[in-house]
Amino acid sequence: MRRSWSLAGAVLALVLLATGCVGMPDSGPVNESDTSADSSEPEASSIDAIPPRPQAPPADIAKGFIDAMSAWPIQIGVAKQFLSEEAAGAWNPNAATITFEGAFPKEVTSRVATIELSQPERLDASGAWEGELPEADRELRFELVLEDGEYRITNPPDALIVRADWFAQRFVQMSLYFFDRTGRILVPEPVFVPRGDQLASTLVNRLLKPEESLQRISRSYLPTVDAGLSVPISSQGVASVDFGGTNAGPQDPDDDDLARMLAQVGWTLRQVPGIRAIRVSIGGEDVPVTGDGEYSVTEGEQYDPASSGADPLLYGLRGGRLVYGEPESLDPAPGPLGEPGNHGLRSISVNLHGSTCVGVSSDGTSLVSAPVRDHSGVTPTTLVRNKSSLLPPAWDFTDRLWVVDNTPNGARVAYRERGPLVPVQVPGVSGRDVKAFLISRDGTRFAAVVHKRAGDQVRAGRILFDDQGQVTGAGQTRQILVDGVDRANITDIAWISPTSVMVVRPISDVTSEVSTVPVDGAPTDSTSISVSGRAYDLAVAPDDSSQPYAVTRDGLYDLETSAIVPFFGGRVSSLGYVG
């Protein structure tokens, strides 16, 4: 079984906390306080690093170097003592983090000490999980020299290398918040950060240094300054962020850019318990904020990646008619698709504002579009025709429509903005047998269920954009492992947060299982519950206000209370929230 990392701030019901290092000190104590997302977790014990003993053999030097990186609170001064003078000056453990289950010595000579890591996984400099190391990189080959009669390592990898259980006790997953390429909506990037009273400083410093991989996905409105900032927090819960300098940030930022800057910092720091507001200054001048000069971390809701003005109602099909409303009162929509008569639709999807519905014809070959509420003689418009087998389409916040057609040669992915469909090659999805395809509301992530003979897979990746926010392609996909899903039949997936999806699968004729997993693929403690009944759909949304349901033949199974809401007026198919 695959190992899990235990994370604080896990899930209320099934909703994962939608989440996001300063330089490591060479020596000296780091004051530790429990500022994790879950203050009930016990504080990790302190660990003192042990320096190299005199005349230690090469094997002890290699092992001692790895052991010394487990000092807690984090400090690397002792670890540097295992390195040659030149290597100690050049070593950069902030460049990455490698976790492992076990370390086993292999080849040891007076010149080389080789250690093999079991189940090693890598995180980038920001703390974003990158996955398991390939087989070729699982050996650490330390080259040694004699300095003053002592063996020392000359080629340390630029990474903090620690045991997985050590990491799980001392790091927590949160999100760094950036903006989409057009500056209209926040985009969360999950990262692992060390717990402690430096948490706020760590988050802000990582915001200042976005990874290159994000350049075609998101953008930042923070000043261009060196990392290394300290973020003090007052006893009243106000975090002060001083970017310093006079050459920082966008040239002459306007009020909108300053508002985005505050939103980035505020949304990132709202995850730190005890912070209720921020003060931001650039070049010695406070960024203007109405009122008392404090920017509440609850502001910036207009940039919310989970809702951003999304319609809160449920939508579905009953007897061929579009219905909408609350679970207990799903009534025909007043638009053309809600009129009496069979419109021949097998599935529908409604845009985030709840104004437009797109439906897939009963034979899966065409898409029709119509207003949800306009009944002034408007007739449905055919957007796409002569396809093979269309999946329910997906919308993002820009009203961009994503369409997947399962052809005899595999799935074809495309999007539509105002004109014809534009094809997009999606690695790991295009050309496969695809059962479901989702786009995050911020438009930067996708998740899909790919059917294979060995069982269904959940795969996820990123959408890429140019500077004007136009789609340029899709990044590499990653399989998202779900406990127990190997060789299983997945019936549906849905966004439960901007960075996590819910997966439903049958486990018997009378029971289904619903699991929540992060779309970055990080091995967290997945959350699962059993559902009484055969669930064939999920009516779930990524915002906090929408109630999550599993759809069964008898009605809606409330995933938070386990209550069943029966269908009134007849069974409803293709039921879900907007998006």
C-alpha positions in Angstrom: 0.0 0.0 0.0 1.2 3.5 -0.8 2.3 5.6 2.2 0.3 8.6 3.2 1.6 11.9 4.8 -0.5 12.9 7.7 -1.5 16.6 7.2 -3.0 19.1 9.6 -6.1 21.0 8.7 -7.6 17.9 7.0 -11.3 17.8 6.2 -14.5 18.8 7.7 -16.9 16.1 6.4 -15.3 15.4 3.1 -14.0 18.9 2.2 -10.3 19.2 2.2 -8.8 22.4 3.4 -8.1 24.2 0.1 -4.5 25.0 0.4 -1.1 26.4 -0.2 10.8 28.3 3.0 12.4 30.9 4.1 16.1 30.2 4.0 17.2 27.5 6.5 19.3 28.9 9.3 22.9 27.7 9.5 22.8 27.6 13.3 21.0 28.7 16.4 17.6 28.0 17.7 14.4 28.7 15.9 11.5 29.5 18.3 8.7 27.0 17.7 5.0 27.6 18.3 2.1 25.6 17.0 0.7 27.7 14.2 -0.5 24.7 12.1 -4.0 24.7 10.7 -5.0 22.3 13.4 -3.7 23.4 16.8 -4.9 20.2 18.4 -2.0 18.3 16.8 1.0 17.7 19.2 4.0 19.8 18.7 6.9 17.9 17.1 9.8 17.3 19.4 13.1 19.1 19.1 16.0 17.3 17.5 19.7 18.2 17.9 22.0 17.4 15.0 25.1 15.5 15.8 28.4 16.7 14.2 30.9 14.4 12.6 33.0 12.5 15.1 36.8 12.5 14.7 38.2 10.0 12.2 34.7 8.9 11.1 34.8 6.5 8.1 33.1 7.4 4.8 29.9 5.4 5.6 29.4 7.3 8.8 30.0 10.7 7.1 27.3 9.9 4.5 24.8 8.7 7.0 25.6 11.5 9.5 25.1 14.1 6.8 21.6 12.8 6.1 20.8 12.5 9.8 22.0 16.1 10.5 19.4 17.5 8.1 16.7 16.2 10.5 17.5 18.9 13.1 14.4 20.5 14.4 13.8 23.4 14.4 15.4 23.4 11.0 19.0 24.5 10.9 21.8 23.3 8.6 24.9 24.4 10.3 25.8 20.9 11.6 25.0 19.3 8.3 27.5 21.6 6.6 30.2 20.2 8.9 30.0 16.9 6.9 30.9 18.8 3.7 34.2 20.0 2.3 34.8 23.7 2.7 34.0 24.5 -1.0 30.9 22.3 -1.0 29.6 23.8 2.2 29.7 27.3 0.6 27.9 26.2 -2.5 25.3 23.8 -1.1 21.7 25.0 -1.4 19.2 22.8 0.6 16.4 25.3 -0.2 16.3 24.2 -3.8 14.2 21.1 -3.1 13.1 18.6 -0.5 13.4 14.8 -0.8 11.6 12.5 1.6 12.2 8.8 1.9 11.1 5.8 3.9 14.5 4.2 4.4 18.2 4.7 3.5 20.5 1.7 2.8 24.2 1.9 2.2 25.4 0.1 -1.0 28.9 0.9 -2.2 31.4 2.4 0.3 35.1 3.1 -0.5 37.5 5.7 0.6 36.4 7.9 -2.3 32.7 7.1 -2.6 29.8 6.3 -0.3 26.5 5.3 -2.1 23.2 5.3 -0.3 20.0 4.0 -1.8 16.7 5.7 -0.8 13.5 3.7 -0.6 10.2 5.4 -1.8 11.8 8.8 -2.3 9.6 11.7 -3.3 10.5 15.2 -4.3 9.1 18.7 -3.6 10.3 21.8 -5.5 11.8 24.9 -3.9 8.3 26.3 -3.2 7.2 23.1 -1.4 5.0 21.8 -4.3 4.9 18.0 -4.6 6.5 16.7 -7.7 6.1 13.0 -7.3 8.3 10.0 -6.8 11.9 10.1 -7.9 12.7 8.0 -10.9 14.7 4.8 -10.4 17.8 6.3 -11.8 17.8 9.1 -9.1 17.2 6.9 -6.1 20.9 6.5 -5.3 22.9 9.2 -3.5 26.5 8.9 -4.7 28.6 10.9 -2.3 32.1 11.7 -3.4 34.6 12.2 -0.5 37.9 13.9 0.0 40.3 14.2 3.0 40.4 17.7 4.6 42.7 18.1 7.6 42.7 14.3 7.9 38.9 14.0 7.9 36.6 12.6 5.2 34.2 15.2 3.8 31.5 15.2 1.1 32.2 17.2 -2.1 29.0 16.8 -4.0 25.9 17.2 -1.8 22.6 17.3 -3.7 20.9 20.7 -3.5 18.0 19.5 -1.4 16.9 18.9 2.2 16.8 15.1 2.5 14.6 13.8 5.4 12.6 10.8 6.4 8.9 10.8 5.4 7.7 10.4 9.0 9.8 13.4 10.2 8.4 15.5 7.3 4.8 14.5 8.1 5.1 15.6 11.7 6.6 18.9 10.9 5.2 20.2 7.6 1.6 21.2 6.7 0.0 21.7 3.2 -1.3 25.2 2.5 -1.7 27.3 -0.6 0.1 30.2 -2.2 -2.3 32.4 -4.0 -1.5 33.9 -7.4 -3.7 35.3 -10.1 -4.8 33.9 -13.5 -3.0 35.4 -16.5 -5.8 38.0 -16.9 -5.7 39.1 -13.2 -9.4 38.4 -12.7 -9.4 35.4 -10.3 -7.1 33.9 -7.7 -5.3 30.6 -8.4 -4.2 28.5 -5.4 -0.9 26.5 -5.6 -0.7 23.8 -2.8 2.7 23.7 -1.1 4.1 22.0 2.0 5.6 24.5 4.6 7.2 23.9 8.0 5.1 24.5 11.0 6.2 27.0 13.6 6.1 30.7 14.3 7.8 31.4 11.0 4.9 30.2 9.1 3.6 33.6 7.9 7.1 34.6 6.9 7.6 31.4 5.0 4.4 31.8 3.0 5.1 35.4 2.0 8.7 34.6 1.0 7.5 31.8 -1.2 4.9 34.1 -2.8 7.8 36.3 -3.8 9.5 33.5 -5.7 7.0 31.7 -7.9 8.3 28.7 -9.7 9.1 29.0 -13.4 6.5 26.3 -14.2 3.8 28.7 -13.2 4.7 31.4 -15.7 2.3 29.9 -18.3 -0.4 29.4 -15.7 -0.6 32.3 -13.4 0.9 35.7 -12.5 1.8 37.6 -9.4 1.2 41.2 -8.4 3.7 41.2 -5.6 6.8 43.5 -5.7 10.0 42.1 -7.2 12.2 42.0 -4.1 14.5 39.5 -2.6 13.1 36.8 -0.4 14.1 36.8 3.3 11.3 39.0 4.7 10.2 38.7 8.2 6.4 39.0 8.9 5.7 40.0 12.5 2.3 39.4 13.9 0.9 41.8 16.5 -1.0 40.6 19.6 -4.2 41.9 17.8 -3.6 39.5 14.9 -2.3 42.0 12.4 0.5 40.7 10.1 2.9 43.4 8.8 4.4 42.8 5.4 7.1 45.4 4.5 8.4 44.8 1.0 11.0 47.6 1.4 13.0 49.2 -1.4 11.8 51.7 -3.9 12.3 49.7 -7.1 9.7 47.0 -6.2 6.8 45.7 -8.0 5.0 46.8 -11.2 5.9 50.3 -12.4 3.4 52.7 -10.9 0.9 50.1 -9.9 -2.7 51.4 -10.1 -5.4 50.8 -7.6 -6.5 47.6 -9.2 -3.0 46.1 -9.1 -2.7 47.1 -5.4 -6.0 45.5 -4.7 -4.7 42.3 -6.3 -1.5 42.5 -4.3 -3.5 42.8 -1.0 -5.7 39.9 -2.1 -2.7 37.6 -2.8 -1.1 38.3 0.6 -4.4 38.3 2.5 -5.7 35.0 1.0 -2.4 33.3 1.6 -2.1 34.5 5.2 -5.7 33.9 6.1 -4.6 30.2 6.5 -2.4 31.1 9.4 -4.4 30.8 12.7 -4.5 34.1 14.6 -4.1 36.4 11.6 -7.2 38.5 11.1 -5.7 41.4 9.0 -2.6 42.6 7.2 -0.7 45.8 6.7 1.4 46.1 3.6 4.1 48.7 2.8 6.3 49.3 -0.2 9.3 51.7 -0.2 8.4 52.9 3.3 4.9 53.8 2.3 1.8 51.9 3.4 -0.4 50.5 0.6 -3.6 52.5 1.0 -6.6 50.7 2.6 -9.9 52.2 3.4 -10.8 52.5 7.1 -8.1 52.0 9.7 -5.4 51.0 7.3 -5.8 47.3 8.0 -6.8 44.8 5.2 -9.0 42.1 6.6 -8.0 38.6 5.4 -11.7 37.9 4.7 -11.7 40.6 1.9 -11.1 40.0 -1.8 -14.0 37.6 -2.2 -14.5 38.9 -5.7 -11.4 37.0 -6.6 -12.5 33.7 -4.9 -11.3 30.8 -7.1 -14.1 28.6 -5.6 -17.1 30.8 -6.4 -16.4 34.1 -8.0 -20.1 34.9 -8.3 -21.2 31.3 -9.2 -24.8 30.5 -9.1 -25.6 28.3 -6.1 -28.5 26.3 -7.5 -28.7 22.7 -8.6 -29.5 21.9 -12.3 -30.6 18.6 -13.9 -32.9 16.9 -16.4 -36.3 15.5 -15.5 -38.3 13.9 -18.4 -36.2 15.7 -20.9 -36.8 19.2 -19.3 -34.2 21.3 -17.6 -35.0 21.8 -13.9 -33.3 23.9 -11.3 -33.5 25.0 -7.7 -33.0 23.5 -4.2 -33.0 19.7 -3.7 -36.5 19.7 -2.3 -37.9 21.9 -5.1 -36.4 21.3 -8.5 -38.7 23.1 -10.9 -38.7 23.5 -14.7 -36.4 26.3 -15.9 -38.2 29.2 -17.6 -35.9 29.0 -20.7 -36.4 26.9 -23.8 -34.9 23.8 -22.4 -37.3 23.8 -19.5 -40.4 23.9 -21.7 -42.7 20.8 -22.0 -41.6 18.2 -24.5 -38.6 15.9 -24.9 -35.6 17.9 -26.0 -33.6 14.7 -26.4 -30.8 15.5 -24.0 -28.8 13.0 -22.1 -26.7 15.5 -20.1 -26.4 19.2 -19.4 -24.0 21.7 -18.0 -24.7 25.3 -16.9 -22.2 28.1 -16.9 -21.0 29.6 -13.6 -23.4 32.6 -13.7 -26.4 30.2 -14.3 -27.4 32.0 -17.4 -26.6 29.5 -20.2 -27.2 25.8 -20.4 -25.5 23.5 -22.9 -26.9 20.0 -23.4 -25.7 16.8 -25.1 -28.1 15.2 -27.4 -29.5 11.7 -26.6 -27.2 10.1 -29.2 -24.2 12.0 -28.0 -23.4 13.6 -31.4 -24.4 17.2 -30.9 -24.4 20.1 -28.4 -27.2 22.6 -28.1 -27.2 25.8 -26.1 -30.0 28.0 -24.7 -30.6 30.6 -22.0 -31.6 29.1 -18.7 -34.3 31.7 -17.9 -35.1 33.6 -21.1 -38.4 32.4 -22.6 -39.1 35.3 -25.0 -39.2 33.1 -28.1 -35.5 32.0 -28.0 -34.8 28.6 -29.5 -31.9 26.4 -28.7 -28.8 26.9 -30.8 -26.8 23.9 -32.1 -23.1 24.6 -31.2 -21.6 21.3 -32.3 -22.8 18.4 -34.5 -21.7 15.2 -36.1 -19.5 14.0 -33.2 -19.1 10.5 -31.8 -19.9 10.4 -28.1 -19.8 13.7 -26.3 -19.2 13.9 -22.5 -21.0 16.5 -20.4 -19.1 19.8 -21.2 -17.4 21.9 -18.5 -17.2 25.7 -18.0 -14.6 27.9 -16.4 -15.1 31.5 -15.0 -14.5 33.1 -18.4 -17.5 31.2 -20.0 -14.9 29.1 -21.9 -16.6 25.8 -22.7 -14.6 22.6 -22.7 -15.8 19.7 -24.8 -14.6 16.0 -25.0 -15.6 13.7 -27.7 -14.9 9.9 -27.4 -14.2 9.0 -31.0 -13.3 5.4 -32.2 -9.7 6.6 -32.1 -9.9 7.9 -28.5 -10.9 11.2 -26.8 -10.5 14.5 -28.5 -10.4 17.5 -26.2 -11.3 21.0 -27.4 -12.6 24.3 -26.1 -15.0 27.0 -27.4 -15.0 30.7 -26.6 -17.1 32.4 -29.2 -16.4 30.6 -32.4 -15.6 27.0 -33.5 -14.0 24.4 -31.3 -10.3 24.7 -30.8 -8.6 21.3 -30.3 -6.1 20.8 -27.4 -3.8 17.9 -27.1 -3.9 16.8 -23.5 -1.2 14.3 -22.5 -2.6 11.2 -20.9 -6.1 12.1 -21.9 -6.3 12.7 -25.6 -6.6 9.4 -27.5 -7.8 7.5 -24.4 -11.2 6.3 -23.4 -12.4 9.1 -21.1 -15.4 8.8 -18.8 -15.3 12.3 -17.3 -13.5 15.6 -17.8 -13.5 18.6 -15.4 -12.1 22.1 -15.5 -11.5 24.1 -12.3 -13.6 27.2 -12.0 -10.4 29.3 -12.2 -9.7 27.6 -15.6 -6.1 26.5 -14.8 -6.7 22.8 -13.8 -8.3 19.8 -15.3 -9.1 16.4 -14.0 -10.3 13.3 -15.9 -11.3 9.7 -15.5 -9.5 7.5 -18.0 -10.8 4.0 -18.5 -8.3 1.2 -18.9 -8.6 -2.6 -18.9 -6.9 -2.7 -15.5 -9.4 -0.2 -14.1 -10.2 3.5 -14.1 -7.6 6.2 -13.4 -8.0 9.7 -12.2 -5.5 12.0 -14.0 -5.0 15.7 -13.5 -2.9 18.5 -15.0 -2.7 22.2 -15.9 -4.0 24.4 -18.7 -1.3 26.7 -20.2 -1.9 30.3 -21.3 -0.1 33.2 -23.1 0.3 36.7 -21.6 -3.2 37.7 -22.8 -4.8 34.7 -21.1 -5.4 32.7 -24.3 -5.1 28.9 -24.1 -1.9 27.6 -25.6 -2.1 24.0 -24.6 -2.1 21.6 -21.6 0.7 20.4 -19.4 1.7 16.9 -18.5 -0.9 14.9 -16.6 -0.3 13.0 -13.4 -2.2 10.0 -12.1 -3.9 10.8 -8.8 -3.9 7.7 -6.7 -7.1 7.0 -4.7 -7.0 4.3 -2.0 -8.9 1.2 -3.3 -9.6 2.6 -6.8 -7.1 0.3 -8.6 -9.1 -1.9 -10.9 -12.3 -0.1 -9.9 -15.1 1.4 -11.8 -15.3 5.2 -11.1 -18.8 6.5 -11.8 -18.2 10.3 -11.4 -15.8 12.9 -10.1 -16.4 16.5 -9.1 -14.5 19.5 -7.6 -14.9 19.7 -3.8 -12.4 22.6 -3.5 -10.2 24.5 -6.0 -7.4 22.0 -5.5 -9.2 18.7 -4.7 -11.7 16.4 -6.3 -14.3 14.0 -5.0 -14.5 10.5 -6.5 -17.4 8.0 -6.3 -17.3 4.3 -7.1 -19.6 1.4 -6.3 -18.3 -1.2 -3.8 -21.4 -3.4 -3.9 -24.9 -3.4 -5.4 -26.2 -1.4 -2.4 -23.2 0.7 -1.3 -20.8 3.2 -2.9 -17.7 4.9 -1.6 -16.9 8.6 -2.0 -13.2 9.7 -1.6 -11.6 13.1 -1.6 -8.1 13.5 -3.1 -5.8 16.5 -4.0 -5.3 17.1 -7.7 -1.6 17.8 -7.2 -1.1 14.1 -6.5 0.5 14.6 -3.1 0.1 11.5 -0.9 -2.2 12.9 1.8 -4.5 11.0 4.1 -7.5 10.6 1.7 -10.9 10.9 3.2 -13.6 8.4 2.3 -17.2 7.6 3.4 -19.6 4.9 2.5 -22.9 5.9 0.8 -26.0 3.8 1.3 -27.2 3.1 -2.3 -25.7 2.9 -5.7 -24.4 6.4 -6.4 -24.1 7.3 -10.1 -23.4 11.0 -9.9 -22.0 13.7 -7.6 -23.7 17.0 -7.0 -20.7 18.8 -5.5 -19.2 22.2 -5.8 -15.9 23.7 -4.7 -17.3 26.5 -2.6 -18.0 26.3 1.1 -21.7 27.2 0.8 -22.9 24.4 -1.5 -24.1 21.2 0.2 -22.4 18.1 -1.3 -24.6 15.2 -2.4 -24.2 11.8 -4.0 -27.0 11.1 -6.4 -28.7 7.8 -6.1 -31.9 6.4 -7.7 -33.8 7.2 -4.6 -32.7 10.8 -4.2 -29.8 12.9 -2.9 -27.5 11.5 -0.2 -26.2 14.4 1.9 -22.5 13.7 2.3 -22.2 15.8 5.5 -25.3 14.6 7.4 -26.0 11.2 5.7 -29.6 12.3 5.3 -31.4 11.4 2.1 -33.4 14.0 0.2 -35.9 12.2 -2.0 -36.7 13.3 -5.5 -40.0 15.2 -5.5 -41.8 15.1 -8.9 -39.8 12.3 -10.4 -36.2 11.1 -10.9 -33.6 13.7 -12.0 -30.6 12.8 -14.1 -27.4 14.8 -14.9 -27.8 16.6 -11.6 -25.1 19.0 -10.4 -24.0 22.5 -9.7 -22.8 25.0 -12.3 -19.4 24.6 -14.0 
